[in-house]
């Protein structure tokens, strides 16, 4: 899978949107509160261990090697 993350959004946000999950669903998979997950998602530089835990919880087995597809916020004005 190839992804290009819009610079305004974190990879955690992009993966959650791509997988069509809510913050609550992701939080549950990580054994966190929704508020804690929201902080993780808005983090500019999450720790490597946190990224690994997120990838495992969301069943992301392979990180993209090539960045080509843009995921955009559909609510953002055009």
N, C-alpha and C positions, 0 to 999 in steps of 0.2 A: 504494500500500500504506500502510495506517495502522497504526502501532505505538505502544504505550505500554510503556516499559521499566520493569519492577519496579525500584524505587529501589536495591535491593540488588545489582543486576547492571548491568554496563556495556552500552552499545549494541553493542560488539564481541562480547560474550558472547551477547547476544540474537540478533544477526544470524547468528552461527555456529550457534546452536541452531536457528534458523528454517530455515537452509539445510542443516541436518543434516550438518554437517561436524565433524571432530575438530580439536583444536588442531594436531595434526601436519599435517593437510591444509591448514589455513589458513596455517600457518608455511611450508609448501612453496610456496604461491602467492605469499607475500611474500618468499621467499628468506631466511627466518629459521630459527633453531632453534626447537623446540617451547618451550623455556624462555624464549626471547626473546618469542615470541608470547604466552605466558602472562603475562609482565610487561606487555605492551601491553594485553592484555585486562583486566588488573586496574588499569590506570592510571585515576585519577580524572579527570584532564584531559589527554587525549592532545593532542599538537600537531595543528594543522589539517592540516599536510602528511601526518602519519601517518594521520589519518582519511581523507584523500583517497586515499592509497596503498591503504589497506584497502578502501575502496569500489571502487576500480578492480580490485583483485585478486579481490574477491568478486563482481564484475559487478553491483554495486549502482549502478544508473544514476540513481536518483531517491531523494532522501531524503524520508521521510514529511513531509507538511505538516500532518496532523491526527493527533493521538495518541488512539486509541480502543481498540485491541486489546491485551490484557495477555498477555505471554509470561511464564509462571511456571516455576520449577524443579520438575519432577515429583518430585524426590527430597526436597524440603522438606516437613516435616510439615504437616498441615492444621490 
